[in-house]
Amino acid sequence: MAVLTAWVLRRGSDAKTANQAIILLLVLSMMGCMFLSAVIYLYYPGLTNLLILVAFNMVTMSVFLIPALLTIFFGDRKLDDLIRGSPIKLRTMVVWAAIAFVFMAEVFMGWTLSAVSGGLQPAGDPGAVYLALVGSSSSYWFIFTMAAEMALTFVTMRGKFLNGMLWIVAVQPLMMFFSPTAIDSQGWATVSFLANAVIMAAVFAFILHLLRRNRSFSKGTVSYLLCLILAYTLMMTGLLIWFVDGDALVFVVSIYFEMTVYMYVILDGRTLGAHRPPGEASALPSSVPVTRGMETLVWPRFFESRGG
């Protein structure tokens, strides 16, 4: 599953035509609907429901398969040529749809495997559904699968990360892997929490250093860095809440947010770390004394060794 999803995301990052976009959404939607159907069947087993779910998957496949066949017989076109004058590019909509289907596949895959392995007890009331969703999304079925997908995707696409972005993007699979909720063990929780804290502090310091030294970063790169800071801040908050009262909801939300940031960078197709084009206004203010002060506070020796 991890290898297939990573391969699909890698191919999807190059999707520029209608046929490529439809095939991308077709594969991801089939994966998502398959695991959604598995979860529904676990809650409501029976021959009738099984036939309904099979029909649902066939209809979903047809929604994307028919347009794919039409592009083969009547000619393919670039996505940017299909809708002109729209404030939102069609490729951007395809990217967000692909991210939604990946979420759907991963969340329900983790839910299915957790239930089948006995980690969750299927039940029909809303409270049990909420607990099952949070529990499966914080389990090793979901966490380690996502970490593997992120790592595989990173390896195949590392050439698009420039000017220090390579190391920041490489950290995201590590942060996902060192999730204390993944394994029900006090030793793992302690080690992974400390690893997360150390890596997060280093990433924050490195991001602040990059933002000060590379003021010509494109707006997309700056947005990615700021979103990553927000994601990791939310993640640390969620971990603290989980350690105090055992509620993993905020941590799960932070994981979803981090995944969204990561997958958008992968599928967007632009080079991360590139400089802004001529004429584009800087995404950063002209002076950042706070950034410089935080660098000195967090990691002085590192920056001094580089002349900062």
C-alpha positions as CSV (number, residue, x, y, z in Angstrom):
1,M,0.0,0.0,0.0
2,A,2.8,2.4,0.9
3,V,4.7,1.6,-2.2
4,L,1.7,2.0,-4.5
5,T,0.6,5.3,-2.9
6,A,4.1,6.7,-3.2
7,W,4.3,5.7,-6.8
8,V,0.9,7.2,-7.6
9,L,1.9,10.5,-5.9
10,R,5.1,10.6,-7.8
11,R,3.3,10.2,-11.1
12,G,0.6,12.6,-10.0
13,S,3.2,15.4,-9.4
14,D,3.8,15.4,-13.2
15,A,0.1,15.4,-14.1
16,K,-0.4,18.3,-16.6
17,T,-3.1,16.9,-18.9
18,A,-6.8,15.9,-18.4
19,N,-6.0,12.2,-18.9
20,Q,-3.2,12.1,-16.4
21,A,-5.3,14.0,-13.8
22,I,-8.3,11.6,-14.3
23,I,-6.1,8.5,-14.0
24,L,-4.6,9.9,-10.8
25,L,-8.0,10.6,-9.3
26,L,-9.3,7.2,-10.5
27,V,-6.6,5.2,-8.8
28,L,-6.7,7.2,-5.5
29,S,-10.5,7.1,-5.4
30,M,-10.6,3.4,-5.9
31,M,-8.2,2.9,-3.0
32,G,-10.2,5.2,-0.8
33,C,-13.6,3.7,-1.6
34,M,-12.3,0.2,-1.2
35,F,-11.2,0.8,2.4
36,L,-14.3,2.9,3.1
37,S,-16.4,0.0,2.0
38,A,-14.4,-2.4,4.2
39,V,-15.1,-0.2,7.3
40,I,-18.8,0.0,6.5
41,Y,-19.0,-3.8,6.1
42,L,-17.2,-4.3,9.4
43,Y,-19.9,-2.2,11.1
44,Y,-22.9,-3.6,9.0
45,P,-22.0,-7.0,7.6
46,G,-24.4,-9.0,5.4
47,L,-24.8,-10.1,1.8
48,T,-27.1,-7.2,0.9
49,N,-24.7,-4.6,2.2
50,L,-21.9,-6.3,0.5
51,L,-23.6,-6.1,-2.9
52,I,-24.5,-2.4,-2.3
53,L,-20.8,-1.7,-1.5
54,V,-19.6,-3.5,-4.6
55,A,-22.1,-1.5,-6.7
56,F,-20.9,1.7,-5.0
57,N,-17.3,1.0,-5.9
58,M,-18.3,0.2,-9.5
59,V,-20.2,3.5,-9.8
60,T,-17.2,5.4,-8.3
61,M,-14.8,3.8,-10.8
62,S,-17.1,4.7,-13.7
63,V,-17.2,8.4,-12.7
64,F,-13.5,8.7,-13.5
65,L,-13.1,5.8,-16.0
66,I,-15.6,7.3,-18.6
67,P,-13.9,10.7,-18.8
68,A,-10.5,8.9,-19.1
69,L,-11.8,6.9,-22.1
70,L,-13.2,10.1,-23.7
71,T,-9.8,11.7,-23.5
72,I,-8.3,8.7,-25.3
73,F,-10.9,8.7,-28.1
74,F,-11.4,12.5,-28.6
75,G,-8.0,13.8,-27.6
76,D,-6.2,14.9,-24.5
77,R,-5.9,18.5,-23.4
78,K,-3.8,20.4,-20.9
79,L,-5.5,21.2,-17.6
80,D,-4.8,24.9,-17.9
81,D,-6.6,25.0,-21.3
82,L,-9.9,23.5,-20.0
83,I,-10.9,26.3,-17.7
84,R,-9.8,29.8,-18.6
85,G,-10.4,32.9,-16.5
86,S,-11.1,30.9,-13.3
87,P,-9.6,32.4,-10.1
88,I,-8.6,28.8,-9.1
89,K,-6.6,26.8,-11.5
90,L,-8.0,23.4,-12.5
91,R,-4.7,21.7,-11.6
92,T,-5.0,23.2,-8.0
93,M,-8.5,21.6,-7.7
94,V,-7.0,18.3,-8.9
95,V,-4.3,18.5,-6.3
96,W,-6.8,19.1,-3.5
97,A,-9.0,16.3,-4.7
98,A,-6.0,13.9,-4.8
99,I,-5.1,14.9,-1.3
100,A,-8.7,14.2,-0.1
101,F,-8.6,10.8,-1.7
102,V,-5.2,9.9,-0.2
103,F,-6.6,10.9,3.2
104,M,-9.7,8.8,2.6
105,A,-7.6,5.8,1.7
106,E,-5.1,6.1,4.5
107,V,-7.6,6.9,7.3
108,F,-10.0,4.0,6.4
109,M,-7.1,1.6,5.7
110,G,-5.8,2.3,9.3
111,W,-9.3,2.0,10.6
112,T,-9.9,-1.4,8.8
113,L,-6.6,-2.9,9.8
114,S,-7.0,-1.8,13.4
115,A,-10.5,-3.3,13.6
116,V,-9.5,-6.5,11.9
117,S,-6.4,-6.9,14.2
118,G,-8.6,-6.5,17.3
119,G,-7.4,-3.1,18.2
120,L,-10.9,-1.6,17.8
121,Q,-14.3,-2.9,18.5
122,P,-16.7,-2.0,15.7
123,A,-19.8,-0.3,17.0
124,G,-22.6,1.8,15.5
125,D,-23.0,4.7,17.9
126,P,-21.3,8.1,17.2
127,G,-19.1,8.0,20.3
128,A,-17.6,4.7,19.3
129,V,-17.1,6.0,15.7
130,Y,-15.2,9.0,17.1
131,L,-13.0,6.8,19.3
132,A,-12.4,4.4,16.4
133,L,-11.4,7.2,14.1
134,V,-9.0,8.9,16.6
135,G,-7.6,5.5,17.8
136,S,-6.9,4.2,14.3
137,S,-5.4,7.5,13.1
138,S,-3.0,7.4,16.0
139,S,-2.1,3.7,15.7
140,Y,0.9,2.2,14.1
141,W,-1.2,1.0,11.2
142,F,-1.7,4.6,10.1
143,I,1.4,6.2,11.5
144,F,4.0,3.8,10.1
145,T,2.3,3.4,6.8
146,M,2.2,7.2,6.3
147,A,5.8,7.5,7.4
148,A,6.8,4.9,4.8
149,E,4.8,6.6,2.0
150,M,6.4,10.0,2.8
151,A,9.9,8.5,2.9
152,L,9.4,6.7,-0.4
153,T,8.0,9.7,-2.1
154,F,10.8,11.9,-0.8
155,V,13.4,9.6,-2.1
156,T,11.9,9.6,-5.6
157,M,11.4,13.4,-5.7
158,R,14.4,14.7,-3.8
159,G,15.6,16.6,-6.8
160,K,12.9,19.2,-6.6
161,F,14.1,20.5,-3.1
162,L,16.7,23.2,-3.3
163,N,18.5,25.6,-0.9
164,G,18.3,23.6,2.3
165,M,14.7,22.4,1.7
166,L,16.0,18.9,1.2
167,W,16.8,18.5,4.9
168,I,13.5,20.1,6.1
169,V,11.3,17.8,3.8
170,A,13.4,14.8,4.9
171,V,12.5,15.5,8.5
172,Q,8.8,15.1,7.9
173,P,8.8,11.3,7.5
174,L,11.0,11.1,10.6
175,M,8.6,13.2,12.6
176,M,5.7,11.0,11.5
177,F,7.7,7.9,12.4
178,F,8.5,9.1,15.9
179,S,4.9,9.4,17.0
180,P,4.5,8.4,20.7
181,T,0.9,7.2,20.1
182,A,1.9,4.6,17.5
183,I,3.1,1.9,20.0
184,D,1.4,1.2,23.3
185,S,4.7,1.3,25.3
186,Q,6.0,3.7,27.9
187,G,9.5,3.2,26.6
188,W,8.5,4.0,23.0
189,A,6.5,7.0,24.2
190,T,9.4,8.5,26.1
191,V,12.0,7.9,23.4
192,S,9.8,9.1,20.5
193,F,8.7,12.2,22.5
194,L,12.3,13.2,23.2
195,A,13.3,12.5,19.5
196,N,10.4,14.6,18.3
197,A,11.3,17.5,20.6
198,V,15.0,17.5,19.6
199,I,14.2,17.2,15.8
200,M,11.5,19.9,16.1
201,A,13.8,22.4,17.9
202,A,16.5,21.8,15.2
203,V,14.0,22.2,12.4
204,F,12.6,25.5,13.9
205,A,16.1,26.9,14.2
206,F,17.1,25.8,10.6
207,I,13.8,27.3,9.2
208,L,14.4,30.6,10.9
209,H,18.0,30.6,9.6
210,L,16.8,30.0,6.1
211,L,14.2,32.7,6.2
212,R,16.8,35.2,7.3
213,R,19.5,34.2,4.9
214,N,17.3,33.6,1.8
215,R,15.0,36.6,1.5
216,S,14.4,35.9,-2.1
217,F,12.4,32.7,-1.5
218,S,9.2,32.3,-3.5
219,K,5.9,32.8,-1.8
220,G,5.2,29.1,-2.1
221,T,8.4,28.2,-0.3
222,V,7.7,30.7,2.5
223,S,4.2,29.5,2.9
224,Y,5.4,25.9,3.2
225,L,7.9,26.8,5.9
226,L,5.3,28.8,7.9
227,C,2.7,26.0,7.6
228,L,5.3,23.5,8.8
229,I,6.0,25.6,11.9
230,L,2.3,25.8,12.6
231,A,1.9,22.0,12.1
232,Y,4.8,21.1,14.5
233,T,3.5,23.6,17.1
234,L,0.1,22.0,16.9
235,M,1.8,18.6,17.1
236,M,3.7,19.3,20.2
237,T,0.6,20.8,21.8
238,G,-1.3,17.6,20.9
239,L,1.4,15.4,22.4
240,L,1.4,17.3,25.7
241,I,-2.4,16.9,25.8
242,W,-2.1,13.2,25.1
243,F,0.5,12.7,27.8
244,V,-1.7,14.5,30.4
245,D,-5.1,13.0,29.8
246,G,-4.7,10.4,27.0
247,D,-6.8,12.3,24.4
248,A,-5.1,12.1,21.0
249,L,-7.5,14.3,19.0
250,V,-5.3,17.4,18.8
251,F,-2.3,15.2,17.9
252,V,-4.3,13.4,15.1
253,V,-5.4,16.8,13.7
254,S,-1.7,17.9,13.6
255,I,-0.8,14.8,11.7
256,Y,-3.6,15.4,9.2
257,F,-2.3,19.0,8.8
258,E,1.3,17.9,8.4
259,M,0.3,15.3,5.8
260,T,-1.7,18.0,3.9
261,V,1.3,20.3,3.8
262,Y,3.6,17.5,2.7
263,M,1.3,16.1,0.0
264,Y,0.6,19.5,-1.4
265,V,4.3,20.2,-1.8
266,I,4.7,16.8,-3.6
267,L,1.7,17.2,-5.9
268,D,2.1,20.9,-6.6
269,G,4.8,20.3,-9.1
270,R,6.8,23.4,-8.4
271,T,10.4,23.4,-7.1
272,L,10.6,24.0,-3.3
273,G,13.3,26.4,-2.3
274,A,13.3,28.2,-5.6
275,H,13.7,32.0,-5.7
276,R,10.8,34.2,-6.5
277,P,10.5,35.3,-10.1
278,P,11.4,38.9,-11.1
279,G,8.8,41.4,-10.2
280,E,7.2,39.3,-7.5
281,A,7.1,41.0,-4.1
282,S,8.9,39.5,-1.2
283,A,6.9,37.2,1.1
284,L,8.9,38.4,4.0
285,P,9.1,41.8,5.7
286,S,12.2,43.9,5.1
287,S,13.5,43.3,8.7
288,V,13.2,40.3,10.9
289,P,15.0,41.1,14.2
290,V,12.8,38.5,16.1
291,T,14.0,35.8,13.8
292,R,17.6,36.7,14.3
293,G,17.1,36.8,18.1
294,M,15.4,33.4,18.1
295,E,18.3,31.9,16.1
296,T,20.7,33.1,18.7
297,L,18.6,31.8,21.5
298,V,17.9,28.4,20.1
299,W,21.0,27.4,18.3
300,P,23.9,30.0,18.7
301,R,26.8,27.8,18.0
302,F,25.3,26.4,14.8
303,F,24.7,29.8,13.3
304,E,28.0,31.3,14.5
305,S,29.9,28.4,12.8
306,R,28.3,29.6,9.5
307,G,29.1,33.2,9.9
308,G,25.6,34.2,11.1
